Amino acid sequence: MFYKDILDYDTQLRQESEARGEAKGEARGEAKGIMKTALKLLESGTSLQYLAETLQLSESQIIELKKAIA
């Protein structure tokens, strides 16, 4: 019984770790997508304030993007 408990605990930890890893990967992918969209909108002349409000980014993040395309 003791070994089964250890194996069950190990399996549970592994599943939780995989779920956290997937969530982090999804969040990173979403953030990259938002930044790509912001960059395209900046290139088309969209205002910093509009981008900050719409994409929920800080103006400093947008300014950094603007520097990257300058």
CYANA upper distance limits for C-alpha pairs under 8 A (distance plus 0.5 A):
  1 MET  CA      5 ASP  CA      6.85
  2 PHE  CA      6 ILE  CA      6.94
  3 TYR  CA      7 LEU  CA      6.68
  4 LYS  CA      8 ASP  CA      6.53
  5 ASP  CA      9 TYR  CA      6.58
  6 ILE  CA     10 ASP  CA      6.58
  7 LEU  CA     11 THR  CA      6.57
  8 ASP  CA     12 GLN  CA      6.63
  9 TYR  CA     13 LEU  CA      6.68
 10 ASP  CA     14 ARG  CA      6.66
 11 THR  CA     15 GLN  CA      6.69
 12 GLN  CA     16 GLU  CA      6.69
 13 LEU  CA     17 SER  CA      6.57
 14 ARG  CA     18 GLU  CA      6.65
 15 GLN  CA     19 ALA  CA      6.66
 16 GLU  CA     20 ARG  CA      6.74
 17 SER  CA     21 GLY  CA      6.69
 18 GLU  CA     22 GLU  CA      6.66
 19 ALA  CA     23 ALA  CA      6.68
 20 ARG  CA     24 LYS  CA      6.70
 21 GLY  CA     25 GLY  CA      6.68
 22 GLU  CA     26 GLU  CA      6.63
 23 ALA  CA     27 ALA  CA      6.66
 24 LYS  CA     28 ARG  CA      6.67
 25 GLY  CA     29 GLY  CA      6.65
 26 GLU  CA     30 GLU  CA      6.61
 27 ALA  CA     31 ALA  CA      6.62
 28 ARG  CA     32 LYS  CA      6.67
 29 GLY  CA     33 GLY  CA      6.72
 30 GLU  CA     34 ILE  CA      6.75
 31 ALA  CA     35 MET  CA      6.71
 32 LYS  CA     36 LYS  CA      6.65
 33 GLY  CA     37 THR  CA      6.71
 34 ILE  CA     38 ALA  CA      6.63
 34 ILE  CA     55 LEU  CA      7.44
 35 MET  CA     39 LEU  CA      6.58
 36 LYS  CA     40 LYS  CA      6.79
 37 THR  CA     41 LEU  CA      6.68
 38 ALA  CA     42 LEU  CA      6.51
 38 ALA  CA     51 LEU  CA      7.20
 38 ALA  CA     55 LEU  CA      7.96
 38 ALA  CA     62 ILE  CA      7.97
 38 ALA  CA     65 LEU  CA      8.46
 39 LEU  CA     43 GLU  CA      6.69
 39 LEU  CA     65 LEU  CA      6.87
 39 LEU  CA     66 LYS  CA      7.94
 39 LEU  CA     69 ILE  CA      8.39
 40 LYS  CA     44 SER  CA      6.89
 41 LEU  CA     45 GLY  CA      6.98
 41 LEU  CA     46 THR  CA      5.96
 41 LEU  CA     51 LEU  CA      8.34
 42 LEU  CA     46 THR  CA      5.69
 42 LEU  CA     47 SER  CA      7.65
 42 LEU  CA     48 LEU  CA      8.18
 42 LEU  CA     66 LYS  CA      7.40
 43 GLU  CA     69 ILE  CA      8.16
 46 THR  CA     50 TYR  CA      7.51
 46 THR  CA     51 LEU  CA      7.53
 47 SER  CA     51 LEU  CA      6.85
 48 LEU  CA     52 ALA  CA      6.56
 48 LEU  CA     59 GLU  CA      7.00
 48 LEU  CA     62 ILE  CA      7.12
 48 LEU  CA     63 ILE  CA      8.18
 49 GLN  CA     53 GLU  CA      6.71
 49 GLN  CA     59 GLU  CA      7.54
 50 TYR  CA     54 THR  CA      6.42
 51 LEU  CA     55 LEU  CA      6.11
 51 LEU  CA     56 GLN  CA      7.98
 51 LEU  CA     57 LEU  CA      7.72
 51 LEU  CA     62 ILE  CA      8.13
 52 ALA  CA     56 GLN  CA      5.79
 52 ALA  CA     57 LEU  CA      5.16
 52 ALA  CA     58 SER  CA      6.07
 52 ALA  CA     59 GLU  CA      6.20
 52 ALA  CA     62 ILE  CA      7.67
 53 GLU  CA     57 LEU  CA      7.49
 57 LEU  CA     61 GLN  CA      6.87
 57 LEU  CA     62 ILE  CA      7.48
 58 SER  CA     62 ILE  CA      7.07
 59 GLU  CA     63 ILE  CA      6.55
 60 SER  CA     64 GLU  CA      6.72
 61 GLN  CA     65 LEU  CA      6.92
 62 ILE  CA     66 LYS  CA      6.63
 63 ILE  CA     67 LYS  CA      6.71
 64 GLU  CA     68 ALA  CA      6.84
 65 LEU  CA     69 ILE  CA      7.10
 66 LYS  CA     70 ALA  CA      6.74
